Amino acid sequence: MAQLQTYIKVCRTIRPQFTRESAVILRDEYKALRRADSNRQSQTSYRYTVRQLESLIRLSEAMARLHADSVIRPTYVKEACRLLKTSNINIVKSDIEFEDN
């Protein structure tokens, strides 16, 4: 338990920085998400905004801290993008059933 607490304390102090390659991947992934979202033409589609970009940045930083790494590697960015994509659910009105009281 003491080792785990020490590990968490150390990881919290790490301030990882993006590499050039990771920044390019982040930019390209975000642009692809925005492009795919704009092609849907549906009011029920999930909207990718700057808020989601900020989430991708925070998730990438968290992945680096988890690995006690001082740089954000491309694999961390790709995993953050995968997490964001799979966590967004598209709900269509016909998918929801209401009961009359």
C-alpha atoms as one frame of an Amber mdcrd trajectory, in Angstrom:
protein
   0.000   0.000   0.000   2.857   2.386   0.815   4.458   1.744  -2.584   1.193
   2.509  -4.383   0.741   5.746  -2.424   4.288   6.814  -3.254   3.742   5.983
  -6.927   0.562   8.089  -7.023   2.314  11.017  -5.299   5.175  10.910  -7.795
   2.835  10.652 -10.801   0.869  13.682  -9.634   3.998  15.832  -9.750   4.787
  14.967 -13.376   3.957  17.680 -15.913   4.224  15.870 -19.259   4.882  17.801
 -22.465   3.710  16.998 -25.986   6.250  15.852 -28.523   5.944  17.299 -32.016
   4.724  13.934 -33.337   2.089  13.616 -30.599   0.819  17.143 -31.236   0.444
  16.398 -34.953  -1.456  13.177 -34.209  -3.728  15.024 -31.772  -4.448  17.720
 -34.351  -5.141  15.203 -37.108  -7.392  13.044 -34.919  -9.395  16.051 -33.769
  -9.797  17.274 -37.346 -10.967  13.798 -38.390 -13.512  13.717 -35.548 -14.845
  17.129 -36.559 -14.999  16.157 -40.228 -16.832  12.899 -39.500 -19.260  14.704
 -37.208 -20.091  17.364 -39.795 -20.817  14.665 -42.400 -23.578  13.110 -40.290
 -26.204  15.770 -41.061 -28.180  14.583 -38.041 -29.363  16.645 -35.104 -28.725
  13.683 -32.832 -25.045  13.351 -33.666 -22.492  14.151 -31.016 -20.875  17.538
 -31.508 -17.100  17.741 -31.228 -16.119  21.123 -29.867 -13.058  22.725 -28.327
 -14.195  21.169 -25.063 -13.554  17.703 -26.542 -10.131  18.865 -27.737  -9.334
  19.949 -24.189 -10.527  16.551 -22.967  -8.194  14.830 -25.411  -5.307  16.906
 -24.108  -6.127  16.101 -20.464  -6.573  12.396 -21.221  -3.241  12.304 -23.057
  -1.534  13.991 -20.113  -3.180  11.541 -17.716  -1.939   8.596 -19.772   1.612
   9.960 -19.582   1.333  10.456 -15.814  -0.033   6.937 -15.417   3.100   5.636
 -17.117   5.295   8.059 -15.114   6.457   9.552 -18.399   7.563  13.166 -18.799
   6.552  13.267 -22.476   3.220  12.549 -24.116   3.862   9.777 -26.601   1.776
   9.118 -29.741   0.392   5.924 -28.190  -1.068   7.959 -25.317  -2.767  10.330
 -27.750  -4.184   7.457 -29.788  -5.552   5.789 -26.652  -7.133   9.066 -25.502
  -8.827   9.417 -28.905 -10.064   5.841 -28.755 -11.501   6.438 -25.293 -13.294
   9.597 -26.409 -14.731   7.935 -29.516 -16.045   4.919 -27.633 -17.486   6.967
 -24.783 -19.701   9.076 -27.069 -23.086   7.483 -27.587 -25.475   8.558 -30.313
 -29.040   8.452 -28.998 -31.839   8.554 -31.525 -35.332   9.547 -30.425 -36.745
   6.251 -31.675 -34.341   4.393 -29.348 -36.093   5.777 -26.277 -39.395   4.340
 -25.103 -41.778   6.246 -22.859 -44.616   4.727 -20.872 -47.918   6.512 -20.475
 -49.002   7.025 -16.874
